[in-house]
Amino acid sequence: FAIGLPGHDELTELAAETREARPDGAPFDLITELPPDTDLGPWERAGFTWAVTFFGPQPTEVDVRAVIDAGPR
């Protein structure tokens, strides 16, 4: 669960390091947190398999409801 990454390039590095550390080559999930309205394309190419929405330390009800209303991406 990679949190607090400054960008998708760091996720690419983490994915590569994780692959190298797994001698059997088995698949793995790589989860990160991203703000609402993030372009997921670069993060998908970096290797994430799941993303959770990060609203910051004090999310507003309006922001949370907007994400819920938008549905899965």
NORRA-V556964 format. One record per pair of residues at least 24 apart in sequence whose C-alpha atoms are under 10 Angstrom apart, sorted by the first residue. I is the first residue (numbers start at 0). J is the second residue. D is the distance in Angstrom with one decimal. If there is no record, write none. Layout:
I,J,D ; I,J,D
This chain:
0,28,8.5 ; 0,29,6.2 ; 0,30,4.7 ; 0,31,5.8 ; 0,32,8.4 ; 0,47,9.7 ; 0,49,9.3 ; 0,50,9.4 ; 1,29,7.2 ; 1,30,6.0 ; 1,31,4.9 ; 1,32,7.4 ; 1,47,9.3 ; 1,50,9.7 ; 2,30,8.2 ; 2,31,5.5 ; 2,32,5.8 ; 2,33,8.6 ; 2,51,9.9 ; 2,53,9.6 ; 3,31,8.3 ; 3,32,7.6 ; 3,33,9.0 ; 4,31,8.3 ; 4,32,8.6 ; 4,33,9.4 ; 6,33,9.9 ; 6,41,9.3 ; 6,42,8.4 ; 6,45,9.7 ; 7,31,10.0 ; 7,39,9.6 ; 7,40,9.8 ; 7,41,6.4 ; 7,42,5.3 ; 7,43,8.8 ; 7,44,8.6 ; 7,45,6.0 ; 7,46,8.9 ; 7,47,9.2 ; 8,41,8.7 ; 8,42,8.4 ; 8,44,9.8 ; 8,45,6.8 ; 9,42,10.0 ; 9,45,8.4 ; 10,41,9.9 ; 10,42,7.5 ; 10,43,9.7 ; 10,44,9.6 ; 10,45,5.8 ; 10,46,7.1 ; 10,47,7.6 ; 11,41,9.6 ; 11,42,8.3 ; 11,43,9.6 ; 11,44,8.0 ; 11,45,4.4 ; 11,46,6.3 ; 11,47,8.6 ; 12,45,8.2 ; 12,46,9.5 ; 13,45,9.0 ; 13,46,8.9 ; 13,47,10.0 ; 14,45,7.4 ; 14,46,6.2 ; 14,47,8.0 ; 15,45,9.3 ; 15,46,8.9 ; 35,62,8.4 ; 35,63,9.0 ; 35,65,9.2 ; 35,66,7.0 ; 36,66,8.8 ; 36,72,9.8 ; 39,72,8.8
